[in-house]
Amino acid sequence: MKTSLKLMLAGTAMGLTAGSMASAETLRLLTWGSYAPDELIQKFEEEYPDIDVEVTFSNNEEMIAKLRATGGSGYDLAQPSHDRIYAAQLEYDIYKPLDLSQIDTSALSPNLLDGVKANTTIDGEVYAVPHQWGTSGIMANIKEAPDASGWADLCDPAYQGKTSMRLRRTILLGTAFGMGMNPFELYSDMDAYQDMLDQVTAKLIECKSNIKTYWSGGDDLSGLMLSGEVILSETWDSTAYKLYNENPDIVFVPPETGALAWIDTFAIPKGGEADDAAYKWINFVLRPENVTIMSSSTGAIAAVPNGIELLPDDKRSAVQAAFDQSDLDNLKFFANIPPGLEDMEGLALERIKAATE
């Protein structure tokens, strides 16, 4: 009888363990590199032991492609930039509306929340809320390029063979602003936008001989700047902030025409299977103590009212060295991308890439 009792208890324990394992939920994040630091994942899983976090790092183009290929399935929470949701949702129907009652929106900066809601509202439903924000502009080693002030400097012969850029849409937009055009104002006129792209393409083809190399990721660019091979580059501000701690001569320079401002968001894919876990993650990373951990990893600013104050000391100093109030007032926030526009930009980028110097 004792043996039978032991076997029964063992069987019960195994059943309970199996039941616990079966009830565990997986939260599948589709996000940017550095947006899911190990420290935060471990902390989250300790607080919610019934949730396992699985991360796939991606970028805007890949997020849309992955979700489009699966009809919005395969992931439970995605983090596209605020301007990449409206058209993608209209074309591919890859997201589901958010239940804002499940999100502590009081933790978010009101102006950024309102801006993202305005950009991502379709038929009265909101599809995203903000998470991190930052800008794109230029980064300079001010010992070597003390007068750098705008996008046009990347093609200045004074810096021959010492500049860099990334062949993505940001450089098209920045160059357009540097040439005196406002691409966002042309979004409603595809013919005018194509004319702008033609001018920008010609400019960037002419500029190829000035470029040391094209970078593809923040690590590539960091190595180029720290080694001195490149002294001036297009950049995300977060990359410049990280380098400032290693070399205070390397600073982010908001272009005189205005830094291009982006907001990365939280959006739930249409086929997501762990909405409750997704909302838990959103609220978790918006807590002040977790904001600092996240911003330490991303280098970007959280979309909370005191986001700059919650930055780690070194990155807060870098932000303060880069921006004054006039720079913040001059930000150019990315506008919603109309359907078909990225195809036009893609062709322009291919022309630049294929052109001989």
C-alpha positions in Angstrom: 0.0 0.0 0.0 2.9 2.3 0.8 4.4 1.6 -2.6 1.1 2.3 -4.3 0.6 5.5 -2.4 4.1 6.7 -3.4 3.4 5.9 -7.0 0.1 7.8 -6.8 1.7 10.8 -5.3 4.5 10.7 -7.8 2.0 10.5 -10.6 0.1 13.4 -9.2 3.3 15.5 -8.9 4.2 14.7 -12.5 0.7 15.6 -13.6 0.9 18.9 -11.8 4.3 19.6 -13.4 3.1 18.7 -16.8 0.0 20.9 -16.3 2.2 23.8 -15.2 4.4 23.4 -18.3 1.3 23.1 -20.5 -0.1 26.3 -19.2 3.1 28.3 -19.8 2.6 31.0 -22.4 5.1 32.2 -24.9 5.3 35.9 -25.8 6.8 36.3 -29.2 8.4 39.7 -29.7 9.2 41.1 -33.2 11.4 44.1 -32.4 14.6 46.0 -33.0 18.0 44.9 -31.8 18.6 46.1 -28.2 14.8 46.5 -27.6 14.6 43.3 -25.5 17.7 43.3 -23.2 18.4 40.1 -21.3 18.1 41.9 -17.9 14.6 43.0 -18.6 13.5 39.6 -20.0 14.8 37.9 -17.0 13.1 40.4 -14.7 9.8 40.0 -16.6 9.9 36.2 -16.5 10.6 36.3 -12.8 7.5 38.5 -12.2 5.4 36.4 -14.7 6.7 32.9 -14.4 3.9 31.5 -16.6 5.2 33.6 -19.6 8.3 32.8 -21.6 9.7 35.6 -23.8 11.0 34.7 -27.3 12.6 37.5 -29.3 13.1 38.0 -33.1 15.2 41.1 -33.9 14.1 42.9 -37.1 13.6 46.3 -38.8 10.7 48.1 -40.3 10.9 46.6 -43.7 11.4 43.1 -42.4 8.6 43.4 -39.9 6.1 44.2 -42.6 7.5 41.5 -44.9 7.3 38.8 -42.1 3.8 39.8 -41.0 2.6 40.1 -44.6 3.9 36.6 -45.4 2.0 35.1 -42.5 -1.1 37.2 -42.6 -0.1 38.7 -39.3 0.6 35.4 -37.6 3.7 34.1 -35.8 4.3 37.0 -33.4 2.4 38.4 -30.5 3.9 42.0 -30.3 5.6 44.0 -32.9 7.4 47.4 -32.7 7.2 49.2 -36.1 7.9 52.9 -36.3 4.8 55.1 -36.2 4.9 56.0 -39.9 5.0 52.3 -41.0 1.6 51.1 -39.7 -1.2 53.0 -41.5 -0.4 52.0 -45.0 0.7 48.5 -44.1 -2.5 47.9 -42.3 -4.6 49.2 -45.2 -2.7 47.1 -47.7 -2.1 43.9 -45.8 -4.4 43.8 -42.7 -1.6 42.5 -40.4 -2.5 44.1 -37.1 -5.4 44.1 -34.7 -6.8 47.1 -32.9 -5.4 47.8 -29.4 -7.5 47.6 -26.3 -6.3 50.8 -24.7 -8.0 49.9 -21.4 -5.3 47.2 -21.0 -2.5 49.8 -21.3 -1.4 52.3 -18.6 -1.6 55.3 -21.0 -1.0 57.7 -18.1 2.6 56.5 -18.1 3.0 57.8 -21.7 4.0 61.3 -22.8 0.6 62.9 -23.9 1.9 64.6 -27.0 3.7 61.4 -28.3 0.6 59.3 -27.4 -1.7 61.7 -29.2 0.6 61.8 -32.2 0.9 58.1 -32.6 -2.8 57.6 -32.1 -3.5 60.1 -34.8 -1.1 58.4 -37.2 -2.4 54.9 -36.5 -6.2 55.3 -36.2 -8.2 53.5 -38.8 -12.0 53.5 -38.8 -12.0 54.8 -35.2 -9.7 52.0 -34.0 -6.1 52.7 -32.6 -3.4 50.3 -33.8 -0.3 51.5 -31.8 1.0 53.4 -28.9 4.5 54.9 -28.5 7.5 53.2 -26.9 10.8 54.8 -27.7 11.6 57.9 -29.8 14.7 59.4 -31.3 16.0 61.1 -34.4 18.1 60.7 -37.4 20.7 63.3 -38.4 24.4 63.5 -38.7 27.2 62.5 -36.4 30.5 64.3 -36.4 33.9 64.1 -34.8 34.0 67.8 -34.0 37.8 67.8 -33.9 37.9 66.8 -37.5 34.7 68.4 -38.8 33.9 71.3 -36.4 31.7 73.1 -38.9 29.4 70.3 -39.9 25.8 71.4 -39.6 23.6 69.6 -42.1 22.9 66.8 -44.6 24.7 68.5 -47.4 28.0 68.2 -45.5 28.1 64.5 -46.2 28.9 65.4 -49.8 31.2 68.2 -49.1 34.6 67.7 -50.9 36.3 69.0 -47.7 35.5 65.6 -46.2 36.4 63.5 -49.3 36.6 59.8 -48.4 35.7 60.5 -44.8 31.9 60.4 -44.7 29.4 57.6 -44.6 25.6 57.0 -44.9 23.1 54.1 -45.0 21.4 53.4 -48.3 17.8 53.5 -46.9 15.0 55.9 -47.2 16.2 58.2 -44.4 19.1 59.4 -46.5 16.7 60.2 -49.4 14.5 62.3 -47.1 17.5 64.0 -45.3 19.1 64.9 -48.6 15.8 66.3 -49.9 15.6 68.5 -46.9 19.2 69.5 -47.4 18.4 70.5 -51.0 15.6 72.8 -49.8 12.6 70.4 -50.4 10.1 69.0 -47.9 9.4 65.4 -48.9 6.6 65.0 -46.4 4.6 67.8 -48.1 4.9 65.9 -51.4 3.4 62.6 -50.1 0.0 63.5 -51.7 1.4 64.1 -55.2 3.3 61.1 -56.5 4.5 62.9 -59.6 6.1 65.7 -57.5 7.5 63.1 -55.2 9.1 61.2 -58.1 10.6 64.5 -59.4 12.1 65.0 -55.9 13.5 61.5 -55.9 15.1 62.0 -59.3 16.9 65.1 -58.0 18.0 63.4 -54.8 19.1 60.3 -56.7 21.3 62.4 -59.0 22.8 64.2 -56.0 23.6 61.0 -54.1 25.1 59.3 -57.2 27.3 62.4 -57.7 28.2 62.1 -54.0 29.4 58.4 -54.2 33.0 59.4 -54.7 32.9 61.4 -51.4 31.8 58.4 -49.4 34.2 56.1 -47.6 31.7 53.3 -47.3 28.0 52.7 -46.7 27.1 51.4 -43.3 24.3 48.9 -42.6 24.1 48.7 -38.8 25.0 50.6 -35.7 28.0 48.4 -34.9 29.5 49.0 -38.4 29.2 52.7 -38.0 30.5 52.7 -34.5 33.7 51.0 -35.6 34.2 53.4 -38.5 33.8 56.5 -36.2 35.9 55.2 -33.4 38.7 54.2 -35.7 38.7 57.6 -37.4 38.1 56.1 -40.9 34.9 58.2 -40.9 34.6 61.6 -39.3 31.1 62.5 -40.5 28.1 60.3 -41.1 24.3 60.0 -41.3 23.2 58.3 -38.1 20.6 57.5 -35.6 21.1 59.7 -32.6 21.2 56.7 -30.3 24.4 55.4 -32.0 26.0 58.8 -31.5 25.0 58.9 -27.8 26.6 55.5 -27.2 29.9 56.7 -28.8 29.9 60.0 -26.9 30.6 58.0 -23.8 33.7 56.5 -25.4 34.9 59.6 -27.2 33.3 63.0 -26.3 34.5 64.5 -29.6 31.9 62.3 -31.4 28.6 64.1 -31.1 25.2 64.0 -32.7 24.5 67.1 -34.8 20.8 67.9 -35.5 20.8 69.1 -39.1 20.0 72.8 -39.5 16.8 71.8 -41.5 15.7 69.7 -38.5 16.5 66.2 -37.3 14.1 63.5 -38.6 12.2 62.2 -35.7 10.8 58.7 -35.4 8.7 56.9 -32.8 8.9 53.2 -32.4 5.6 51.7 -31.2 3.8 48.7 -29.7 1.4 47.0 -32.2 -0.3 43.6 -31.9 -0.2 41.5 -35.0 -3.5 40.2 -36.3 -2.7 36.6 -35.6 -1.1 37.1 -32.2 -2.0 34.5 -29.7 -0.8 36.1 -26.4 -2.6 39.4 -26.1 -2.7 39.4 -22.3 1.1 38.7 -22.2 1.7 41.5 -24.7 -0.2 44.0 -22.6 1.7 42.9 -19.5 5.1 43.5 -21.4 4.0 46.9 -22.6 3.1 48.1 -19.1 6.1 46.4 -17.6 8.7 48.2 -19.8 6.9 51.6 -19.1 7.7 51.5 -15.4 10.3 54.1 -14.5 12.8 51.6 -13.1 12.6 49.6 -16.3 12.7 52.6 -18.6 16.2 53.3 -17.5 17.3 49.7 -18.2 15.6 49.8 -21.7 17.1 53.2 -22.6 20.5 52.0 -21.5 20.2 49.2 -24.0 18.6 51.1 -26.9 20.2 54.5 -26.5 16.8 56.0 -27.3 14.4 58.1 -25.2 11.3 56.5 -23.7 8.0 58.0 -24.7 7.3 59.0 -21.1 7.0 62.5 -19.7 10.4 62.4 -18.0 12.1 60.2 -20.6 15.3 62.3 -20.9 15.7 62.4 -17.1 15.4 58.6 -16.9 18.3 58.1 -19.3 21.5 56.7 -17.9 23.9 59.5 -17.0 26.2 59.1 -20.0 23.3 59.1 -22.5 21.6 62.0 -20.8 24.8 64.0 -21.1 25.0 63.1 -24.8 21.4 64.3 -25.4 22.1 67.5 -23.7 25.3 68.0 -25.7 23.3 67.5 -28.9 20.0 69.3 -28.5 18.9 72.7 -27.3 15.2 73.7 -27.2 15.4 75.2 -30.7 16.6 71.9 -32.1 13.7 70.1 -30.3 11.2 72.7 -31.7 12.6 72.0 -35.2 12.1 68.2 -35.3 10.6 66.8 -38.5 8.5 63.8 -37.5 8.1 61.2 -40.1 4.7 61.3 -41.8 2.5 58.3 -42.6 3.8 56.6 -45.8 1.2 56.4 -48.6 0.8 53.0 -50.3 3.3 52.5 -53.2 5.7 55.3 -52.1 8.3 52.9 -50.7 8.4 51.0 -54.0 9.4 54.3 -55.7 12.1 54.9 -53.0 13.4 51.4 -53.4 14.0 52.0 -57.1 15.8 55.2 -56.3 18.0 53.4 -53.8 18.8 50.6 -56.4 19.8 53.3 -58.9 22.2 54.8 -56.4 23.6 51.5 -55.4 24.1 50.4 -59.0 25.7 53.6 -60.3 29.4 53.7 -61.0 31.4 56.5 -59.4 
